[in-house]
Amino acid sequence: MNWLSNISHPAVTSLEEAELETLTTAKLGLPRFLRKTLLSTDPIESAFSIAKPELKRVKNWKSGKDQGAHWSASVLIEAEKRLRTIRGFKEIPILMNQLKNLTIEKGEQIA
């Protein structure tokens, strides 16, 4: 990582933050598109960017128990209709299978 710090300090910081997740997706042997999707925050940011303007319109956050969670979930469900399909979505069964094969007894760490 020393070589990278000579080029870009923000790149080193980003790599350090994502190191465990990067190693985990590599260790799981995930296909390229799904691995790329899981290493990015873009899907979450996209959902929130669609939901944020709608949540600003909510006036009554305190009308009942967990009302904030209710409004947030409703807005995200509506936002889902405007989102594109996740790249690598057909490969999710591979991810699920790989996660099932991991065991704590083996001492394997996952993010």
Number of C-alpha atoms within 10 A of each C-alpha: 9 8 8 12 12 9 10 10 12 11 13 17 12 10 15 12 11 15 12 14 15 17 12 17 20 13 11 17 12 19 15 13 14 19 20 14 15 17 12 11 9 11 16 9 11 15 19 17 12 17 20 14 11 16 17 8 8 11 8 10 14 9 9 9 9 10 13 16 11 12 16 16 13 14 19 17 13 14 18 15 8 11 12 10 9 12 15 16 11 10 15 13 10 15 17 10 11 14 12 9 9 14 11 8 6 7 8 9 10 15 10
